[in-house]
Amino acid sequence: MEHLVIDLPHATEFYALFYTLAFLTSFIILIVEGRRRKFPTLPWLIVIGTGFVFFVFGCRIATFSLSEWQAILDYRPLERETGLIMLGGLLFSVPAIFVTRRLVHLDGSILNAYALVLPLGMCIQRIGCFLNGCCFGSTTSGWGVQYGPGTSPFQHHFVDGFLSSTALHSLSVHPVQLYESLGCLLAALFVYGSRKKLRSNGSLFYLSGLTYYAVRFITEFFRDPSAHALPVPSVWGLNAIQWFMLVLIFFSAIIILRKEQEHSGTPEKETTPFTFRYAMYFLFLCVVFFFSSKWLRATEILVVCLVLFPTALYLGTKVFTSLTIPRLRIASLTLIFLSFVLMSQTYPEQATSDSTLISYNTISIGGLYGQQNFKIDQTTTTDCGGVPTIIPGRQYDNTYTTGALGFSRTIQKARGKSFTFGLSGFIGEHKESLTVNSSPPLSGGTQQYEIFGLNPYIQSDGRIVGFGVGAHFGDFTILEGDADTSSVKTINAYPQFYFRIGMLNNVFGELTLARNFPGSFPGNYFQTNIGFGLNKNNANPGAIKFGTSTATAFFASSYIPIGNQFIMEPYLGFGGSFLVKSMSDYDKTTGFVGSLNLHYKFSKKPRPR
C-alpha cells in the first residue's frame, strides 16, 4: 500500500513557523476578545503576557531531569536540547493567569476570553509537529505516513531494530498530529457554538479545557509511547496522560455544572485606573523572562517578545502621561520619538460614517532581518569536439538588516475612503558570500553593501479598491535571478506600486511592488497575499495576511491595534521563494525574513463635511 512520505529538508523551520503562528493567532484572539469585552488595555496585556511567559517556560521545565535542575540552579546552560510538554505549560500558565487577574483587579469574565485559545492554538501547532515528525503516532499497516532519515520516527524505528542501515524511510505511522489538529478544530467550533448556552463567567474556559482533554485522551491511543518527552507508564490499558485527562474531564464537568447552577448574572466591570503597581509587576515579569530565556529556544523567545514588547510600549505611554505636564506632552513626545522613530505605510483608519471624518498623522518604528541563499548545481557541457567540461556549482548566501524613518498623513474623504501621503527613509547593511562547490570547496569571497534610500508615496483607499504609487531613490541592492559571479545588483531608483481589492474589515487581496516595510530591498520587493479583517465593526479593524513573495515561499503578517493609537505589525516568512526560482537558473532557494513594526497615530482632528 502506498504511503505518504514526509522528508522535508528544513522541517524544523516549518515547526518554528507553525509554533509562531499558533502563538500569534492566540495573541490576536485575546486582543480582539479584550477589545470586544472592553477590558482595560494595560491590565489585560499584563495578564496575556503572564500567560505566555509561564506557558512557554512550563512546557520546557516539565522535561528537566534532576541534573538539569541542578544546572538551572547554578545558572548554567543545559547540555542537551530538551523537548516540550504542553500539559506542563498549562499547569504553570493557568494558575499564573488566575493570580495575575486578581492582582490587576480584573473579574472572572476574562476567563471566557481564553476559550478559543487552547483548541485553535493546538490545531495550528500540531500541523508543525506533523511536518517535523515529532509527537508521532504508533505504527500501522493501514493508511499512514512515513518519515525520512533524521526524523524522530526514523531514529526510534532504527534503534529498535525495525529498519536496516539502507532504509530510506520509517515504518508507516498514524498521523496522530493531524488527528489532534482536526479534533481541536472541532472542539473550537463546539466551544464557539456553546457561547450563548453557558451563562456563567468562566464556563466557556472550562468547557474549552474539557473538550481538549477529551481530544487528547482519544489521540493518545494512536500515539507512539516513545514520542513523549518523558517516559509515560500505563495502567489497566491506559497511559498516565489518559488517566490524568479523565481526572481533568471529571473536575471540569463538575466546575461547569456548579458555576451554571450558581449563575447570578455578569458583574459590572470597573475601569481600572493606571497605578505604578502595574509597572512593578511588569518589571518582575520581564526579570523572570530574562533569566529563564537562557534555557529557551529562539522561537520561544520570539513569541514571548511578541507580547512583552507592545505591553512595554503601552505601559511607557501610561507612565509618560502620568509623569508629564499635559500642555508640554507634545513637545516631550516629539523629543522622544525623533530619537528613534521610523515610518511605515499602514492601513488607513476607516471612517464609520460621513459625519465622523477625521485626519491624522502616523509615525512608526520597526526593523527587519533577512537571509536568502541560492544554489546552482554542478553541470557538464560538451563542446563541438565532444570534450566534456564540468562547470562547478555555486552557492550565494545573503544576509541583510534594514531599518527606516518617516512620517505620513491620512485624510478621510468619506465613509470607507481616505487619501494618504508620506515620506520614509531606510538604511541597512547587506552581505553576500559566494562558495564554489568544487572539490575541495572554494570561497569566492564576501561582498558587503551599505544600503540607504528615500521613499515618497501616495495612496488612495476606497471600501473595495485601494491604489498607490511611489518611488525609491538612493543607493541600495536587489537580489536578481541572473547570477554569475554575484546574485546582487546595485540600483539607485525603483518604482513602487500597490493594489488592493476587497474590504479591509472583511476579506481582501493585495499585490505590491517595493512597498514592504521596513524594507523592500534587497529581497522582499514583490509580494502578493490574501488578508482577513479581525473586527468588522471597528474603525481600526486589524488584519492577518498570508501570502508569498520574492524573499520567501510563505509569509504571515498581522496588523494588530492596541488601544486607539498604537498598532503592532509583525511579519514572518519562511522557505525558498517560488517566484525567484521560477524566474532564475537557481536549482535551490531558501529564505527567512522577520520584521516587527510599531505605529503611533496622533493629532486626530475632525474634518468639516
C-alpha positions as CSV (number, residue, x, y, z in Angstrom):
1,M,0.0,0.0,0.0
2,E,1.4,3.4,-0.9
3,H,2.0,5.8,2.0
4,L,2.7,9.5,2.2
5,V,6.4,10.1,2.8
6,I,7.4,13.2,4.8
7,D,11.1,14.1,4.2
8,L,11.4,17.8,4.4
9,P,15.0,19.3,4.3
10,H,14.0,22.2,6.6
11,A,11.4,20.5,8.8
12,T,12.4,22.4,11.9
13,E,11.8,25.7,10.1
14,F,8.2,24.6,9.4
15,Y,7.8,23.6,13.0
16,A,9.1,27.0,14.1
17,L,6.7,28.7,11.7
18,F,3.6,26.9,12.9
19,Y,4.7,27.3,16.5
20,T,4.9,31.1,16.0
21,L,1.6,31.2,14.1
22,A,-0.1,29.4,16.9
23,F,1.0,32.0,19.5
24,L,0.4,34.8,17.0
25,T,-3.2,33.6,16.5
26,S,-3.7,33.2,20.2
27,F,-2.4,36.8,20.8
28,I,-4.7,38.2,18.1
29,I,-7.7,36.3,19.6
30,L,-7.0,37.6,23.0
31,I,-6.6,41.2,21.8
32,V,-9.8,41.1,19.8
33,E,-11.7,39.5,22.7
34,G,-10.3,42.1,25.1
35,R,-11.5,44.9,22.9
36,R,-14.9,43.3,22.3
37,R,-15.4,42.8,26.1
38,K,-14.0,46.2,26.9
39,F,-11.3,45.1,29.2
40,P,-8.9,47.8,30.5
41,T,-6.0,47.6,28.0
42,L,-2.9,47.6,30.3
43,P,-4.1,45.0,32.9
44,W,-5.3,42.8,30.1
45,L,-1.9,43.0,28.3
46,I,-0.2,42.1,31.6
47,V,-2.4,39.1,32.0
48,I,-1.8,37.9,28.4
49,G,2.0,38.4,28.9
50,T,2.0,36.4,32.1
51,G,0.2,33.5,30.4
52,F,2.6,33.5,27.6
53,V,5.7,33.6,29.8
54,F,4.6,30.9,32.2
55,F,3.2,28.6,29.4
56,V,6.4,28.7,27.4
57,F,8.6,28.1,30.4
58,G,6.3,25.5,31.8
59,C,6.4,23.5,28.6
60,R,10.2,23.4,28.8
61,I,10.9,22.8,32.5
62,A,8.4,19.9,32.8
63,T,11.0,17.9,30.9
64,F,14.0,18.7,33.0
65,S,15.9,15.9,34.9
66,L,17.4,16.3,38.3
67,S,20.9,17.1,36.8
68,E,19.3,19.7,34.5
69,W,17.6,21.3,37.5
70,Q,21.0,21.5,39.2
71,A,22.3,23.2,36.1
72,I,19.5,25.7,36.3
73,L,20.2,26.4,40.0
74,D,23.8,27.0,39.0
75,Y,22.6,29.2,36.1
76,R,24.5,27.0,33.6
77,P,23.4,26.2,30.0
78,L,21.9,22.7,29.5
79,E,24.0,20.0,27.9
80,R,21.1,18.8,25.7
81,E,18.1,20.3,24.0
82,T,15.0,19.2,25.9
83,G,11.6,18.5,24.5
84,L,8.3,20.2,25.3
85,I,5.3,19.1,27.4
86,M,2.2,21.1,26.6
87,L,0.5,20.0,29.8
88,G,3.4,21.5,31.8
89,G,2.7,24.8,30.1
90,L,-1.0,24.6,31.2
91,L,-0.1,23.6,34.8
92,F,2.1,26.7,35.0
93,S,0.2,29.3,33.0
94,V,-3.4,28.7,34.3
95,P,-2.6,29.3,38.0
96,A,-0.4,32.3,36.9
97,I,-3.4,33.8,35.0
98,F,-5.7,33.3,37.9
99,V,-3.3,35.0,40.3
100,T,-2.4,37.9,37.9
101,R,-6.0,38.8,37.1
102,R,-6.7,39.3,40.8
103,L,-3.5,41.3,41.2
104,V,-4.6,43.7,38.4
105,H,-8.3,43.6,39.6
106,L,-9.9,42.0,36.5
107,D,-13.0,39.9,37.2
108,G,-13.7,36.3,36.2
109,S,-15.1,37.3,32.8
110,I,-11.6,37.3,31.4
111,L,-11.5,33.5,31.5
112,N,-14.1,33.2,28.7
113,A,-11.8,35.3,26.5
114,Y,-9.3,32.4,26.6
115,A,-12.0,29.8,25.5
116,L,-10.8,29.5,21.9
117,V,-7.0,29.9,22.5
118,L,-6.2,26.4,23.6
119,P,-8.1,24.4,20.8
120,L,-7.1,26.8,18.0
121,G,-3.5,27.2,19.1
122,M,-3.1,23.4,19.3
123,C,-4.9,23.0,16.0
124,I,-2.2,25.1,14.3
125,Q,0.8,23.8,16.3
126,R,0.1,20.2,15.6
127,I,0.5,20.9,11.8
128,G,4.1,21.9,12.6
129,C,4.6,18.7,14.6
130,F,3.3,16.7,11.7
131,L,5.7,18.3,9.2
132,N,8.6,18.0,11.7
133,G,7.9,14.4,12.7
134,C,7.7,15.0,16.5
135,C,4.8,13.7,18.6
136,F,4.4,10.9,16.0
137,G,1.9,8.1,16.0
138,S,2.1,4.3,16.5
139,T,2.9,2.0,13.6
140,T,0.0,0.9,11.4
141,S,-0.4,-1.5,8.5
142,G,-3.2,0.6,7.0
143,W,-3.3,4.2,5.9
144,G,-0.4,6.2,7.4
145,V,2.7,8.3,6.8
146,Q,6.4,7.6,6.7
147,Y,9.3,9.8,7.6
148,G,12.8,10.2,6.2
149,P,16.2,9.8,7.9
150,G,16.9,12.3,10.7
151,T,13.4,12.4,11.9
152,S,12.2,11.1,15.3
153,P,10.1,8.2,13.9
154,F,13.0,7.1,11.7
155,Q,15.5,7.2,14.6
156,H,13.3,5.3,17.0
157,H,12.4,2.6,14.5
158,F,16.1,2.2,13.5
159,V,17.3,2.0,17.2
160,D,14.5,-0.5,17.9
161,G,15.8,-2.7,15.1
162,F,12.8,-2.3,12.7
163,L,14.9,-0.7,10.0
164,S,18.1,-1.7,8.1
165,S,21.0,0.6,7.6
166,T,19.9,1.1,4.0
167,A,16.3,2.1,4.8
168,L,15.1,5.3,3.2
169,H,12.1,6.0,5.4
170,S,10.5,4.9,8.7
171,L,7.7,2.4,9.1
172,S,4.2,3.7,8.4
173,V,2.7,5.5,11.4
174,H,-0.6,7.1,12.3
175,P,-0.6,10.9,11.5
176,V,-1.8,11.4,15.1
177,Q,-0.7,15.1,14.9
178,L,-3.4,15.7,12.3
179,Y,-5.9,13.7,14.3
180,E,-5.3,16.0,17.2
181,S,-5.4,19.1,14.9
182,L,-8.7,18.1,13.5
183,G,-10.1,17.2,16.9
184,C,-9.0,20.6,18.2
185,L,-10.7,22.4,15.3
186,L,-13.9,20.6,16.1
187,A,-13.5,21.4,19.8
188,A,-13.1,25.1,18.9
189,L,-16.3,25.0,16.8
190,F,-18.2,23.3,19.6
191,V,-17.0,25.9,22.2
192,Y,-17.9,28.7,19.8
193,G,-21.3,27.3,19.3
194,S,-21.8,27.0,23.1
195,R,-21.1,30.6,24.0
196,K,-24.8,31.6,24.2
197,K,-25.8,28.5,26.2
198,L,-23.3,28.9,29.0
199,R,-24.1,32.0,31.1
200,S,-21.6,31.9,34.0
201,N,-18.2,33.7,33.8
202,G,-15.5,31.1,33.2
203,S,-17.8,28.3,32.0
204,L,-16.6,28.6,28.4
205,F,-13.0,28.5,29.6
206,Y,-13.6,25.2,31.5
207,L,-15.5,23.8,28.6
208,S,-12.6,24.6,26.3
209,G,-10.3,22.7,28.6
210,L,-12.8,19.8,28.8
211,T,-13.1,19.4,25.1
212,Y,-9.3,19.5,24.6
213,Y,-8.8,16.9,27.4
214,A,-11.3,14.6,25.5
215,V,-9.4,15.1,22.2
216,R,-6.1,14.3,23.9
217,F,-7.5,11.2,25.6
218,I,-8.6,9.8,22.3
219,T,-5.5,10.6,20.3
220,E,-3.2,9.0,22.9
221,F,-4.5,5.6,21.7
222,F,-2.7,6.4,18.4
223,R,0.4,8.0,19.7
224,D,3.7,6.1,19.9
225,P,4.9,5.7,23.6
226,S,8.4,6.8,22.6
227,A,7.1,10.0,21.1
228,H,6.6,11.6,24.6
229,A,9.2,13.9,26.0
230,L,9.3,11.7,29.2
231,P,8.5,8.0,29.8
232,V,4.8,7.5,30.3
233,P,3.8,4.4,32.2
234,S,0.5,2.5,31.5
235,V,-2.0,1.1,34.0
236,W,-5.1,-1.0,33.0
237,G,-4.7,-0.3,29.3
238,L,-4.5,3.5,29.7
239,N,-1.3,5.5,30.0
240,A,-0.7,8.1,32.7
241,I,-1.6,11.0,30.4
242,Q,-5.0,9.4,29.7
243,W,-5.7,8.9,33.4
244,F,-4.8,12.5,34.0
245,M,-7.1,13.6,31.2
246,L,-10.0,11.6,32.7
247,V,-9.4,13.4,36.1
248,L,-9.4,16.8,34.4
249,I,-12.5,16.0,32.4
250,F,-14.3,15.0,35.6
251,F,-13.4,18.1,37.6
252,S,-14.0,20.4,34.6
253,A,-17.5,19.0,34.2
254,I,-18.2,19.4,38.0
255,I,-17.0,23.0,37.9
256,I,-19.1,23.9,34.8
257,L,-22.2,22.4,36.4
258,R,-21.7,24.2,39.7
259,K,-21.0,27.6,38.0
260,E,-24.1,27.3,35.8
261,Q,-26.3,26.4,38.8
262,E,-24.9,29.3,40.9
263,H,-25.1,31.8,38.0
264,S,-26.4,35.1,39.1
265,G,-25.6,37.4,36.2
266,T,-22.5,39.1,34.9
267,P,-20.9,41.6,37.4
268,E,-20.2,45.1,36.3
269,K,-16.7,45.7,35.1
270,E,-14.9,48.6,36.7
271,T,-12.4,50.5,34.7
272,T,-9.1,50.0,36.5
273,P,-7.1,53.2,36.7
274,F,-3.4,53.2,36.0
275,T,-1.1,52.6,39.0
276,F,2.6,52.1,39.2
277,R,1.9,48.7,40.7
278,Y,1.4,47.6,37.1
279,A,4.8,48.8,36.2
280,M,6.4,47.0,39.1
281,Y,4.6,43.7,38.2
282,F,5.6,44.0,34.5
283,L,9.2,44.6,35.6
284,F,9.0,41.4,37.7
285,L,7.6,39.6,34.7
286,C,10.4,40.8,32.4
287,V,13.0,39.7,35.0
288,V,11.5,36.2,35.2
289,F,11.6,36.0,31.4
290,F,15.1,37.4,31.1
291,F,16.6,34.8,33.5
292,S,14.6,31.9,32.1
293,S,15.4,32.8,28.4
294,K,18.8,31.2,28.9
295,W,17.1,27.8,28.6
296,L,14.5,28.7,25.8
297,R,14.7,28.3,22.1
298,A,14.8,31.3,19.7
299,T,11.2,30.8,18.6
300,E,10.0,30.6,22.3
301,I,11.8,33.9,23.0
302,L,10.2,35.4,19.9
303,V,6.6,34.6,20.8
304,V,7.1,35.9,24.4
305,C,8.6,39.2,23.0
306,L,5.5,39.4,20.7
307,V,3.5,40.2,23.9
308,L,6.0,41.9,26.1
309,F,7.2,44.4,23.5
310,P,3.7,46.1,22.9
311,T,2.9,45.8,26.6
312,A,6.1,47.7,27.4
313,L,5.2,50.3,24.8
314,Y,1.7,50.8,26.1
315,L,3.0,50.9,29.7
316,G,5.5,53.5,28.6
317,T,2.7,55.8,27.3
318,K,0.8,55.4,30.6
319,V,3.9,56.3,32.6
320,F,4.6,59.2,30.3
321,T,1.1,60.7,30.7
322,S,1.3,60.2,34.4
323,L,4.7,62.0,34.8
324,T,4.4,64.8,32.3
325,I,2.5,68.1,32.3
326,P,-0.4,67.9,29.8
327,R,0.4,71.1,27.9
328,L,4.1,70.0,27.4
329,R,3.4,66.4,26.3
330,I,3.6,67.1,22.6
331,A,7.0,68.7,23.0
332,S,8.2,65.9,25.2
333,L,6.8,63.2,22.9
334,T,8.4,64.9,19.9
335,L,11.9,64.8,21.5
336,I,11.5,61.2,22.4
337,F,10.2,60.0,19.1
338,L,12.5,61.9,16.9
339,S,15.4,60.0,18.5
340,F,14.3,56.5,17.4
341,V,11.2,56.7,15.2
342,L,10.7,55.4,11.7
343,M,7.9,55.4,9.2
344,S,5.8,52.7,7.7
345,Q,2.9,52.6,5.2
346,T,0.0,51.3,7.3
347,Y,-3.6,50.6,6.6
348,P,-5.7,53.8,7.0
349,E,-8.3,54.1,9.7
350,Q,-11.8,53.7,8.3
351,A,-14.5,56.4,8.9
352,T,-17.7,54.7,10.2
353,S,-19.9,57.3,8.7
354,D,-19.7,60.6,6.7
355,S,-20.3,62.5,10.0
356,T,-17.2,61.1,11.7
357,L,-14.5,62.1,9.2
358,I,-11.0,62.8,10.7
359,S,-7.4,63.5,9.6
360,Y,-4.4,62.2,11.5
361,N,-0.6,61.6,11.3
362,T,1.3,58.4,11.7
363,I,4.8,57.6,12.9
364,S,6.2,54.1,13.4
365,I,9.2,52.1,14.5
366,G,10.4,48.7,13.3
367,G,13.3,46.6,11.9
368,L,13.9,43.7,9.5
369,Y,16.4,40.8,9.3
370,G,16.6,38.5,6.3
371,Q,18.5,35.6,4.9
372,Q,18.3,34.3,1.3
373,N,20.5,31.5,-0.1
374,F,20.7,30.5,-3.8
375,K,22.3,27.3,-5.1
376,I,23.2,26.3,-8.7
377,D,24.2,22.6,-9.1
378,Q,27.2,21.4,-11.0
379,T,26.6,20.9,-14.7
380,T,28.5,19.3,-17.6
381,T,28.6,20.7,-21.1
382,T,30.2,19.2,-24.3
383,D,31.9,21.3,-26.9
384,C,31.7,20.7,-30.6
385,G,34.6,18.2,-30.4
386,G,32.7,16.1,-27.9
387,V,35.0,17.1,-25.0
388,P,33.0,17.4,-21.7
389,T,33.5,20.5,-19.5
390,I,32.4,20.5,-15.8
391,I,31.0,23.7,-14.5
392,P,31.2,23.8,-10.7
393,G,28.1,24.6,-8.7
394,R,27.9,27.8,-6.8
395,Q,26.1,29.0,-3.7
396,Y,25.2,32.6,-2.8
397,D,24.5,33.3,0.8
398,N,22.9,36.6,1.6
399,T,22.1,38.2,5.0
400,Y,20.7,41.7,5.4
401,T,19.2,44.1,8.0
402,T,17.1,47.2,7.4
403,G,15.6,50.0,9.4
404,A,13.7,53.1,8.3
405,L,12.4,56.5,9.4
406,G,9.5,58.7,8.2
407,F,6.1,60.3,8.5
408,S,2.7,60.1,6.8
409,R,-0.7,61.9,6.9
410,T,-4.1,60.4,6.2
411,I,-7.2,62.4,5.3
412,Q,-10.6,60.7,5.4
413,K,-12.7,61.7,2.4
414,A,-15.9,59.8,3.1
415,R,-17.1,56.6,4.8
416,G,-14.5,53.9,3.9
417,K,-12.5,56.3,1.7
418,S,-9.2,58.0,2.5
419,F,-6.1,59.5,1.0
420,T,-2.6,59.1,2.4
421,F,0.8,60.7,1.5
422,G,4.1,60.2,3.2
423,L,7.9,60.0,3.0
424,S,10.1,57.3,4.5
425,G,13.8,56.8,4.6
426,F,15.6,53.4,5.1
427,I,19.2,52.4,5.9
428,G,20.7,49.0,6.3
429,E,23.5,46.5,5.6
430,H,23.7,43.6,3.1
431,K,26.4,40.9,3.0
432,E,26.8,38.3,0.3
433,S,29.2,35.3,0.4
434,L,30.0,33.1,-2.6
435,T,31.1,29.5,-2.4
436,V,32.2,27.4,-5.4
437,N,31.1,23.8,-4.9
438,S,34.3,22.2,-6.2
439,S,36.5,19.6,-4.5
440,P,37.5,21.0,-2.2
441,P,35.0,23.9,-2.0
442,L,36.4,27.3,-2.7
443,S,35.4,30.6,-1.2
444,G,34.5,33.2,-3.8
445,G,34.8,36.0,-1.2
446,T,32.4,38.2,0.6
447,Q,30.9,41.5,-0.5
448,Q,29.4,44.0,1.9
449,Y,27.0,46.7,0.8
450,E,25.7,49.7,2.8
451,I,22.2,50.5,1.6
452,F,20.1,53.6,2.1
453,G,17.3,55.5,0.3
454,L,14.2,57.7,0.4
455,N,10.6,56.6,-0.5
456,P,7.9,59.2,-1.2
457,Y,4.5,57.8,-1.9
458,I,0.8,58.5,-2.2
459,Q,-2.1,56.1,-1.7
460,S,-5.9,56.2,-2.2
461,D,-8.1,53.7,-0.4
462,G,-11.8,53.0,-1.0
463,R,-14.1,50.5,0.6
464,I,-13.5,47.9,-2.2
465,V,-10.4,49.1,-4.0
466,G,-7.1,50.6,-2.9
467,F,-4.3,52.0,-5.2
468,G,-0.9,53.6,-4.5
469,V,2.3,54.6,-6.3
470,G,5.7,55.9,-5.2
471,A,9.4,55.5,-5.8
472,H,12.7,54.7,-4.1
473,F,15.8,56.8,-4.6
474,G,19.2,56.1,-3.1
475,D,21.9,53.5,-3.2
476,F,20.6,50.0,-2.5
477,T,20.7,46.4,-3.7
478,I,18.3,43.9,-5.2
479,L,18.7,40.1,-5.4
480,E,18.3,39.0,-9.1
481,G,17.9,35.7,-10.7
482,D,20.6,36.0,-13.5
483,A,23.6,35.4,-11.3
484,D,27.1,34.6,-12.5
485,T,29.7,36.0,-10.1
486,S,27.1,37.6,-7.8
487,S,23.4,37.4,-7.0
488,V,23.4,41.1,-6.1
489,K,22.7,44.1,-8.3
490,T,23.1,47.7,-7.1
491,I,20.5,50.2,-8.1
492,N,19.7,53.9,-7.5
493,A,16.0,54.1,-8.3
494,Y,13.0,51.7,-8.2
495,P,9.2,52.2,-8.7
496,Q,6.6,51.4,-6.1
497,F,3.1,50.1,-6.8
498,Y,0.2,48.9,-4.6
499,F,-3.2,47.5,-5.5
500,R,-5.9,46.1,-3.2
501,I,-9.3,44.6,-3.9
502,G,-11.8,43.6,-1.2
503,M,-12.8,45.2,2.1
504,L,-10.2,45.8,4.8
505,N,-12.6,44.8,7.5
506,N,-13.6,41.5,5.7
507,V,-11.5,39.7,3.1
508,F,-9.1,41.3,0.7
509,G,-6.3,40.5,-1.7
510,E,-3.2,42.6,-2.3
511,L,-0.5,43.0,-5.0
512,T,2.6,45.1,-4.0
513,L,5.8,46.1,-5.7
514,A,8.5,47.6,-3.4
515,R,6.0,48.5,-0.7
516,N,7.1,46.2,2.1
517,F,8.1,47.9,5.4
518,P,10.6,48.5,6.9
519,G,12.5,47.5,3.7
520,S,11.6,46.1,0.3
521,F,15.3,45.6,-0.6
522,P,17.2,43.6,-1.3
523,G,14.8,40.6,-1.3
524,N,11.2,41.4,-0.5
525,Y,10.5,43.7,-3.4
526,F,7.4,41.9,-4.6
527,Q,4.6,40.1,-2.7
528,T,1.0,39.0,-3.1
529,N,-1.3,38.0,-0.3
530,I,-4.8,37.4,1.0
531,G,-5.9,39.2,4.2
532,F,-8.7,38.8,6.7
533,G,-10.1,41.7,8.8
534,L,-10.4,40.9,12.5
535,N,-13.2,43.2,13.6
536,K,-15.8,44.2,11.1
537,N,-17.4,46.8,13.3
538,N,-14.3,48.8,14.3
539,A,-12.8,51.7,12.5
540,N,-9.4,50.1,13.1
541,P,-10.3,46.5,12.3
542,G,-6.9,44.9,12.3
543,A,-6.0,42.2,9.8
544,I,-4.0,39.0,9.4
545,K,-2.4,38.2,6.0
546,F,-0.9,35.1,4.3
547,G,1.0,35.1,1.0
548,T,4.2,34.6,-1.0
549,S,7.0,36.9,-2.0
550,T,10.3,37.2,-3.8
551,A,12.0,36.7,-0.4
552,T,10.2,33.6,0.9
553,A,7.8,30.9,-0.2
554,F,5.3,31.7,2.5
555,F,4.8,34.6,4.9
556,A,2.3,35.6,7.6
557,S,1.8,39.0,9.0
558,S,-0.8,40.8,11.0
559,Y,-1.9,44.3,11.8
560,I,-2.9,44.4,15.5
561,P,-4.5,47.6,17.0
562,I,-3.5,48.1,20.7
563,G,-5.8,50.7,22.1
564,N,-6.9,53.6,19.8
565,Q,-3.4,54.9,18.9
566,F,-0.9,52.0,18.7
567,I,-0.6,49.3,16.1
568,M,1.8,46.4,16.1
569,E,2.7,44.7,12.7
570,P,4.8,41.5,13.0
571,Y,5.9,39.7,9.8
572,L,7.4,36.3,9.4
573,G,8.4,34.4,6.2
574,F,10.0,31.0,5.6
575,G,11.2,28.8,2.7
576,G,12.7,29.4,-0.7
577,S,10.8,31.8,-2.9
578,F,8.8,30.1,-5.7
579,L,8.8,33.4,-7.6
580,V,12.6,33.7,-7.7
581,K,13.2,30.1,-8.6
582,S,10.7,30.2,-11.4
583,M,12.4,33.3,-12.9
584,S,16.0,32.2,-12.5
585,D,18.6,29.5,-13.1
586,Y,18.8,28.6,-9.4
587,D,18.3,24.9,-8.6
588,K,17.5,25.6,-4.9
589,T,16.5,28.6,-2.9
590,T,16.0,29.1,0.9
591,G,14.8,32.2,2.7
592,F,13.8,33.7,6.1
593,V,12.6,37.2,6.8
594,G,11.4,38.5,10.1
595,S,10.3,42.1,11.0
596,L,8.4,43.9,13.7
597,N,6.8,47.4,13.2
598,L,5.0,49.6,15.6
599,H,2.8,52.5,14.5
600,Y,1.6,55.5,16.5
601,K,-1.4,57.7,15.3
602,F,-1.7,61.2,16.7
603,S,-3.2,64.6,16.1
604,K,-6.6,63.2,15.2
605,K,-8.9,66.0,14.2
606,P,-12.4,66.1,12.9
607,R,-12.9,67.3,9.3
608,P,-15.8,69.5,8.2
609,R,-18.1,67.9,5.7
